[in-house]
């Protein structure tokens, strides 16, 4: 929404001065925390392109509610494999970030209400009791951090949660993902998640909630498990099952095949196909 006036201006000039077709790639059709003003600005901007590429089924539905007869195709967000730089063992990664042996969970990325970190913290007493796992929360808070710290203290798990409340440079990302056994995506709502595609790039299994486009990325029993949103008990059971039944070893061979679904060349093909479709006369 913030860039809607600029996008409308640019697209209007392109339409006026040339015959090219305009394709929008939409990571989120509407913001996570939206308002009527946001929706109005987005609706105006979405009149500008000839076609759209969205990255989840939920975003396709959102777009068609705004522009009912839009030409739209869907393709998942590609994997973010550019964070990988050479090989790093789990032990080397943990040593580099000051973590020791034992089950280790990772919550990564900006912390905002829709990402469900509070629900994950509420699951931690059961997770710790059943698995002894520790949790790393790595990313900047985009809200008041005090309630999260207080929740962890009140539940008696402060000593099992490490908060890295700062911007993490690209060069540091590999260490956190290589160190973790399991990446946690406890979202309350989502269209898709770039964090999931970083996890796939590092061959890291995930526990994700069954919201938005996450089930389109996390393959049940292959690259992770799906649980209901806002359900700490279900999340704890899934983590316990992962470690107790040694699913890390069973899921490891699945990632190479899964990565083929999320290649950048596949995304490029989808954009070209959509452009060609938009260029044909109806």
KEPADREN-328202 format. One line per 8 residues: number of its first residue (from 1); their letters; for each residue z, x, y of C-alpha. Coordinates in nm, 3 decimals. Each point is the difference from the previous one (the first is absolute). Layout:
! residues N
NUM) A) Z/X/Y  ...
! end
This chain:
! residues 282
1) XXXXXXXX) 0.000/0.000/0.000  0.085/0.278/0.247  -0.354/0.138/-0.022  -0.175/-0.337/-0.001  -0.131/0.023/0.362  -0.138/0.349/-0.064  -0.161/-0.104/-0.330  -0.160/-0.307/0.155
9) XXXXXXXX) -0.140/0.210/0.287  -0.141/0.269/-0.230  -0.152/-0.252/-0.241  -0.149/-0.204/0.283  -0.172/0.311/0.137  -0.132/0.089/-0.345  -0.141/-0.348/-0.045  -0.155/0.005/0.348
17) XXXXXXXX) -0.156/0.347/-0.021  -0.107/0.022/-0.363  -0.079/-0.177/-0.323  0.259/0.170/-0.219  0.237/-0.203/-0.215  0.373/0.034/0.054  0.244/0.013/-0.292  0.378/-0.008/0.046
25) XXXXXXXX) 0.220/0.164/-0.264  0.329/-0.191/0.010  0.313/0.159/-0.142  0.208/-0.292/0.128  -0.174/-0.309/0.134  0.322/-0.112/0.169  0.302/0.216/0.091  0.308/0.003/-0.223
33) XXXXXXXX) 0.215/-0.137/0.280  -0.239/-0.236/0.174  0.006/-0.244/0.290  -0.234/-0.271/0.137  -0.127/0.248/0.258  -0.087/0.250/-0.276  -0.192/-0.264/-0.191  -0.188/-0.113/0.311
41) XXXXXXXX) -0.107/0.356/0.085  -0.102/0.069/-0.360  -0.203/-0.320/-0.013  -0.197/0.109/0.306  -0.061/0.349/-0.141  -0.118/-0.140/-0.333  -0.287/-0.181/0.172  -0.159/0.340/0.076
49) XXXXXXXX) -0.108/0.151/-0.337  -0.274/-0.119/-0.234  0.203/0.065/-0.316  0.343/0.109/-0.124  0.140/0.223/-0.272  0.360/-0.085/-0.087  0.231/0.183/-0.239  0.176/-0.278/-0.189
57) XXXXXXXX) -0.052/-0.358/-0.111  0.275/-0.117/0.234  -0.176/0.157/0.298  -0.325/-0.169/-0.106  0.179/-0.336/0.011  0.159/0.085/0.337  -0.337/0.091/0.146  -0.174/-0.314/-0.125
65) XXXXXXXX) 0.272/-0.209/0.160  -0.084/0.160/0.334  -0.380/0.011/-0.040  -0.097/-0.246/-0.270  -0.362/0.102/-0.060  0.038/0.376/0.031  -0.194/0.238/-0.223  0.285/0.180/-0.174
73) XXXXXXXX) 0.040/0.238/-0.294  0.317/0.147/-0.149  0.067/0.356/-0.112  0.341/0.161/-0.061  0.131/0.267/0.230  -0.115/0.336/-0.144  0.246/0.259/-0.128  0.151/0.243/0.250
81) XXXXXXXX) -0.061/0.314/-0.203  -0.033/0.226/0.305  0.378/0.053/-0.005  -0.034/0.206/-0.318  -0.031/0.373/0.060  0.022/0.207/-0.316  0.225/-0.061/-0.295  0.375/-0.041/0.035
89) XXXXXXXX) 0.242/-0.058/-0.287  0.274/-0.257/0.024  0.260/0.276/-0.003  -0.174/0.189/0.284  -0.028/-0.318/0.205  0.366/-0.088/-0.047  0.113/0.349/0.083  -0.208/-0.009/0.319
97) XXXXXXXX) 0.161/-0.322/0.126  0.352/0.070/-0.127  0.007/-0.238/-0.298  0.132/0.078/-0.347  -0.068/-0.135/-0.350  0.038/-0.360/-0.109  -0.188/-0.328/0.058  -0.132/-0.019/0.356
105) XXXXXXXX) -0.149/-0.297/0.186  -0.207/0.017/0.318  -0.039/-0.254/0.281  -0.253/0.146/0.242  -0.139/-0.105/0.337  0.098/-0.171/0.324  0.298/-0.231/-0.044  -0.061/-0.353/0.122
113) XXXXXXXX) 0.155/-0.330/-0.115  -0.295/-0.116/-0.213  0.021/0.311/-0.218  0.315/-0.124/-0.174  0.214/0.315/0.010  0.317/-0.210/0.024  -0.089/-0.166/-0.330  -0.045/0.340/-0.163
121) XXXXXXXX) 0.337/0.118/0.129  0.157/-0.318/-0.142  -0.151/0.094/-0.338  0.141/0.351/0.008  0.347/-0.071/-0.149  -0.163/-0.136/-0.318  -0.262/0.276/0.001  0.264/0.271/0.032
129) XXXXXXXX) 0.218/-0.154/-0.271  -0.287/-0.033/-0.249  -0.203/0.314/0.074  0.196/0.231/0.232  -0.310/0.012/0.226  0.017/0.116/0.360  -0.216/-0.141/0.280  -0.183/0.187/0.276
137) XXXXXXXX) -0.088/-0.213/0.304  -0.258/0.206/0.189  -0.138/-0.128/0.329  0.082/-0.107/0.353  0.194/-0.317/0.072  -0.191/-0.245/0.219  0.316/-0.205/0.038  0.374/0.063/0.017
145) XXXXXXXX) 0.099/0.225/-0.290  0.373/-0.080/0.017  -0.013/-0.318/-0.218  -0.168/0.197/-0.280  0.261/0.276/0.008  0.276/-0.260/0.010  -0.150/-0.191/-0.294  -0.012/0.318/-0.209
153) XXXXXXXX) 0.361/0.083/0.095  0.124/-0.352/-0.077  -0.168/0.004/-0.343  0.145/0.342/-0.080  -0.335/0.177/-0.042  -0.015/0.213/0.317  0.036/0.313/-0.210  -0.302/-0.098/-0.212
161) XXXXXXXX) -0.239/-0.063/0.291  -0.148/0.272/0.218  -0.152/-0.111/0.331  -0.267/0.221/0.157  -0.032/-0.190/0.328  -0.283/0.185/0.176  -0.373/0.046/0.016  -0.122/0.181/-0.312
169) XXXXXXXX) -0.297/0.228/0.061  -0.302/-0.012/-0.232  0.092/0.339/-0.141  0.338/-0.132/-0.120  -0.124/-0.312/-0.179  -0.090/0.172/-0.327  0.353/0.133/-0.055  0.160/-0.346/0.019
177) XXXXXXXX) -0.251/-0.167/-0.231  -0.003/0.287/-0.251  0.381/-0.003/-0.006  0.028/-0.373/-0.076  -0.012/-0.167/-0.340  -0.070/-0.345/0.137  -0.129/-0.138/0.332  0.163/-0.322/0.122
185) XXXXXXXX) -0.195/-0.270/0.189  0.254/-0.283/0.049  -0.209/-0.183/0.261  0.095/-0.351/0.107  -0.359/-0.057/0.115  -0.311/0.216/-0.005  -0.376/-0.007/0.004  -0.028/0.346/-0.156
193) XXXXXXXX) 0.179/0.332/0.027  -0.124/0.345/0.088  0.314/0.135/-0.169  -0.119/-0.141/-0.333  -0.324/0.194/0.037  0.190/0.321/0.074  0.204/-0.062/-0.316  -0.318/-0.044/-0.205
201) XXXXXXXX) -0.138/0.325/0.141  0.314/0.181/-0.124  0.005/-0.180/-0.339  0.334/-0.161/0.084  0.092/-0.331/-0.165  0.121/-0.281/0.225  0.235/-0.297/0.001  -0.160/-0.251/0.238
209) XXXXXXXX) 0.059/-0.359/0.095  -0.252/-0.266/-0.090  -0.116/-0.070/0.356  -0.333/0.017/0.182  -0.241/0.255/-0.138  0.256/0.219/-0.181  -0.082/-0.152/-0.343  -0.362/0.101/0.064
217) XXXXXXXX) 0.107/0.366/0.020  0.303/0.032/-0.230  -0.121/-0.063/-0.356  0.282/-0.154/-0.204  0.098/0.231/-0.284  -0.259/0.261/0.102  0.102/0.138/0.339  0.321/-0.194/0.052
225) XXXXXXXX) 0.187/-0.328/-0.023  -0.010/-0.308/0.223  0.311/-0.202/0.090  0.065/-0.307/0.219  0.071/0.072/0.369  0.356/-0.011/0.132  0.144/0.025/-0.353  0.232/0.305/-0.028
233) XXXXXXXX) 0.097/-0.083/-0.359  -0.363/-0.006/-0.115  -0.064/0.327/0.182  0.296/0.165/-0.169  -0.113/-0.124/-0.343  -0.348/0.142/0.056  0.136/0.341/0.102  0.233/0.006/-0.301
241) XXXXXXXX) -0.284/-0.095/-0.233  -0.220/0.276/0.144  0.254/0.272/-0.074  0.152/-0.140/-0.320  -0.338/-0.053/-0.168  -0.149/0.325/0.140  -0.289/-0.175/0.175  -0.068/0.303/0.217
249) XXXXXXXX) -0.149/0.183/-0.297  -0.192/-0.309/-0.112  -0.151/-0.069/0.343  -0.101/0.359/0.085  -0.337/-0.009/-0.183  -0.101/-0.330/0.168  -0.038/0.129/0.354  -0.332/0.184/-0.032
257) XXXXXXXX) -0.172/-0.320/-0.108  0.173/-0.204/0.270  -0.111/0.243/0.272  -0.365/-0.087/-0.065  0.065/-0.348/0.141  0.121/0.148/0.329  -0.256/0.270/0.084  -0.125/0.053/0.355
265) XXXXXXXX) -0.360/-0.001/-0.124  0.057/-0.347/-0.142  0.124/-0.115/0.341  -0.308/0.151/0.166  -0.226/-0.186/-0.245  0.180/-0.324/0.085  -0.053/0.054/0.375  -0.370/0.078/-0.049
273) XXXXXXXX) -0.046/-0.304/-0.223  0.170/-0.224/0.254  -0.212/0.143/0.284  -0.319/-0.064/-0.198  0.112/-0.355/-0.078  0.072/-0.064/0.367  -0.339/0.141/0.096  -0.195/-0.240/-0.222
281) XX) -0.116/-0.319/0.166  0.180/-0.311/-0.124
! end
